[in-house]
Amino acid sequence: MKSFDPTIVAGVTGHMNGDHPEDNLLIARAFGAPEAVGSEMIGVEESAGVWRISDETGARELRVAWPSGRITQRPQIRTEVVRLYQDACAKLGVEPRDEHGATPASAAVPAAAMSTASGAAAAGSADATGPDATAASGAPDEIPPFSRLLRESTWADHSDSEGAGFMERIMRGEGSLDDYVALVAQHYFMYEAIESAAGNFADEPALAVIHPVGLARMEAVEADLRHLIGEDWRDRIFALPAVARYADRIREVADAGWFPGYVAHHYTRYLGDLSGGQYIARRVAKQHGFAGPGVEFYAFPLLGELTEFKERYRRALDQLGDRLTAEERDRMIAEVRDAYRFNTEAFVDLARAAERA
């Protein structure tokens, strides 16, 4: 069975296992493992997705054919996974989430194009990379919720960031402890910029929703650095060039008072931590034997159920989008893409530093 490039596979499986574990289980139960109690996506082939499932017989692999048949292009993967989820819901009698009410719209269509009926209709065919990938996201004259538009418009950027070689090794459990320590050190500089900049927007009602006390990461990342490096950790770390540029951009946006731009960076980092980051934490903890200290960064005990918090966050994004013009939405989407680019550049710098060590 021909598989996609390992970088693509790592990005897709990391996203599914971190952000949609419940979807993995539904797909397994609907298509060959009705008694499954565990399901983890482990492969992406041209003809099928591959899951490792656990049921009363033990652990085994399950291949589920794509609904549209053989696929060869990266954008087709998302379309087929969503269709599998929808088909699984129908087969099991489960109500699908609203965000998967229809095949995703093109990831390349800007918000301004989505503000008119003709633009929305065009979005339906822009990503028609497979024989059946022609359905628009919702009715032809419907503007999707901003959170969904934001996610779909930056899907490729998100996957590229996840799939950078350095992060691929960590997500596969192949990175060294030094690799992970280097990543935590760069988190310090990223989150120092994001969390110090939050004070610039204290009067924004949305900030209280998207940035409650339990979301703040600085205390956790400092605890991890003490555990991983020692009490003198602050004297032993420095921001890599790409991370310094990233932090400078966050401060620039905040100093300009551009709240949607600040949210673009906030969204990129924190929703990643709450989704794929949970998968990374499990991988790292298992690989290096951490049981709390060392991976505190990914623990959010004060937030309650993470899925519910993410839904509140997305509703706040939808409300923010309602306040923006089409041009302002496009500008924010562009900033999210820039944030993913900064992250990818950071991973490249981390890989280079590891090679020099």
N, C-alpha and C positions, 0 to 999 in steps of 0.2 A: 504494500500500500504506500503510495507516494505521499510524503509528509511535506508540510510547509517548512520554510526556513526556521531553524531553531529560535532565532530572535523573535519572529512572529509568534511562534508557538508559546514562547515564554511570556510575551505580552498578553496574549489571549487567555491562557490558562491562569496567569496571575490575576487578571481582572475577574475571571469567572469564579475562581476559588476565594478571592478576597471580597469581592463585591456581591456575588450572586450564589452563595453556597446552596441556598434553598432552591434555586433554579436547577442546579446540578442534580439535586435529589429528585425533583419532579420529573426531569428528563429520564433519569435512571428508572424510576418506578413505572413510567409510562411505556418505556421501550426496552423491556427485557429483564428488569429486576424489580418486580412488584413489591417485594419484601425488603428492599434496600433500606438500610439504616444509615449508610454513609455513601457519599459520592464526591469524587474529586476529578476535575477535568485534567487529563494528563497528555493529550495529544490532539493535533489538528491535521487531518489528512485531506486529500482532495476529495475523497468519496465519503468521509465520515468524521465525526468527532469521536474522541476516545476518552472514556471515563474509567477510573478505578473505583469499583463499588464494593461495599461490604454488606452481606446479608447472612442468613443463617448457615449458608454453606461456606462462608469464609470470604476472602478477598479475591476478586478477579477483575479482568478487564472487560469492558462493554463498549462495543462499537455501535454507533447509531448513525445510520446513513442520513446525509443531508436531504431535506425535502425536495430540493430542486435538482438533485443529481450532482454530478461532478462539478467542483468549483476550482478555479485556478488563481483568482485574484483576492488580495487581502480584504478589500471592502465587502466581498461576498460572505466572508466568515460571519460578520455581525448579523447580516440579514438571515443567514441560515440558522444561527443559534437562536435568534429571536423567534423564528418560525418553529423551531423545535420546542421552545418554551410554550408558545401559543398552542401548538398541537398537543403537547403534554397536558396543558390545562384543560383543553377540550376533552381529551380522553379520560382524564381523572375527575372531571366535573368540578374543577377549581376555577374560581373567578380570576382572570389575569389582572395584573396591575395595570393601571391606566397608562403608565409610561410605555407599555408594550401593547397598546390597543391596536396598533397597525405597524406595518413594516416601517423601519426607520427611514426618515428622509435623508437626502444626500448630505454627507458631511461637508460638502464643498459649498453649499448655498448660504450666502450671507443673510443676516437678519433683514436687511432692507428688502431683499428679494421676497422674503416671506411675508411682507406686509401687504401684498396685493394678491388677488386671486390668481392672476396669471403667473406671478412669481412662485406661489405655492404649487401650482400645477406643474411648472417647470421643474421644481424640486423633485417631483416624483420620478422623472425620467433621467435626471442628471446622474444618478447612481445605478443605472440599469445595467449592471455588469453581468447579470445572470438572466436566463430566459424568463424568469418570473419576477425579477426585481424592478417592478414598474409601479407599485402602489405608493401613493404619497402618504405622508404621516398625517392621517386624519382626513376630513373632508377637504375638497379642493379650495374652499374659501376660508378654511380654518387656520388661524395662527396658533402654532403649538405653544404650550407653556414655555416660558423663557428658560427654565432649568433644563428642559428637554432639548430645546434648540441649542443651548450652550453646550450641552454634552455631545449632541450629534454633530455640531459644527466643528468640534475640536477632537473628534474621536481618533482620527489618524495621528494628530499631534500627541495625544495621550498615549497611544500605543507605541509611538516612536520613542517617547520618553521612557516608558517602562522597559522597552526592548534594548536600550543602550547596553553595550557589552558588560560594563561593570555591574549594573543592576541585574542583568540576566544571570550572572554567576551567583549573586546573593540569593535571588529568587529560586534558583535551582539547588541551593544548599551547597554550592561549589566554591563560594568565596572564602577567603581566609578570615581568621579573627581580626587580623590587621586591617583587612578591607572593611569589615563592619565598623571597627573603631574609627577609621577614617571617615566613614559616612556619618556616624554620630557626631563627630567633631564639626563637620560642615553643617549639620542640622542646627548646631548652636548659633552659627552666624546668620543662617536663614531666619530662624525664629526670633532671634534678638531683633532683627529688622521688622518683622511682621508684627510682633507683639508690642514693641515700643511705638510703632506707628499707629496702633489702635487708638491711642489717646487723642489723635488728631480728629477723630470722628465720634467723640463722646456724645454729641448731640444727635447722632443718627439713630432713629428708633430701631432700624434693622440690625444695628451692631449688637444690641442686647440679645437678639435671637441667634445670630450666627456666631457670636463670640462670648458665650457664658464662661463663668470662672472655670468650670470643669474642662474646658477645651484647651486652656493655656498649657503650653508645653515646656516653658523655660525651666521650671522647677524639676520636671521629670528628666529633661535632657542633661541638666547639671548633675542630677543624681546618677544617671547612667555613666557620665564621664568620670565621676569620682570612682565608681566601681570599676570601670574599664581601664582607667589611666592612673588614678591616684589623686590625692588631695591637691597636688600641684598641677592638675590638668590644665588650668587656664594659662599657665606659662608654657605649655607644651603644644598648643594648637594654634593654627593660624588659618585664615580664610584663603582658599585657593582662588586664583584670578577670576574664574567664572562665577564663583560664589560671591566674591566681593562685588562684581558687576551686578549680580542678581540683587544683593542687599541694597546696593546704591539705587537700583531702579525702584525697588519697593519704597525707599525713603523719598525718592523723587516724586513718585505718584502721591504719596501721603502729604508731602510738603505742599504740593499743588492743590490739595483739598479735593482731589478727584476720587470720590468714594467708590464709584463703580470700578475704577481701575484698581483700587486697593482690594475690593472684593474679588477681582479676577485672580489676584495672587493668593488671597486667603482661601478661596474655593479650591484652587489648584493644589495647595499644600494640604489643608486639613481634611478635605473629603478623600484625598488620596490616603492619608493616615488612617482614616476611619474605614476604608475599604480595602484596597490592596495591601495597605500597611499592616493590616491584621494578619494577612497571609505571610508577609515577610517576617513578622514577629514570631509566628509559630515555627517557621523554617529556621530562623536564627536561634531561637531558644532550644529547639531540638538538636541542632547541629553543635552548638557550643555549650549546652548544658545550663542555660540560664533559667532561673525560676523567679523572675521578678526583676531584681537589679540587673541592669544590662539591657533590658527591653522595656523599662518603665515608660519610655517615650510613647509606646504604642498602647498603653493602658489608660482608659478613660473611666475610672470608677464613678466619677461624679456626674457623668452624662446620662446614666441609666441605659436603657436599651438603645444601642447604636443605630439600629434601623429606624427607630422612631425619631431620633435626633436628626438623622440625615433627611428624613421626610420634612421635618420642620425647617431645616436649612433650605431645602429645595423650594418649599412654599415661600420662604423669604426671598429667594432668588426670583421666583415668579412675580412677586409683588414689586420687587425692584425693577424688573423688566417692564412692568406695566407703567412705571414712572418715566421710562426712557423713550426717546424717539428712536426710529429705526436706525438712524445714523449713530446714535449713542450706543445702541445695542451692538452694532457692528464694531464700534470702537472698543467696547468691552470684550467682545469675542476675540478681537485681534490681540488684546492684552493677555488674554488667557493663552493664546497661542505663543506669545512671547514668553510667558511664564514657563510653559512646557519646554520651550527652546532653552531657556536659562537652566532648567533642570537637566536637560540632555547634555548641555555644555559642562555642567558640573560633574556629571558622570564621566565624561571624557577626561576632564582634568583629574578626577580620582583614579581612573585607569592609568593615566600617564604617571601619576605619582607612585602608584603601586609598582609599575614597571621599573621606576628608578630606585625603588627601595632595595 
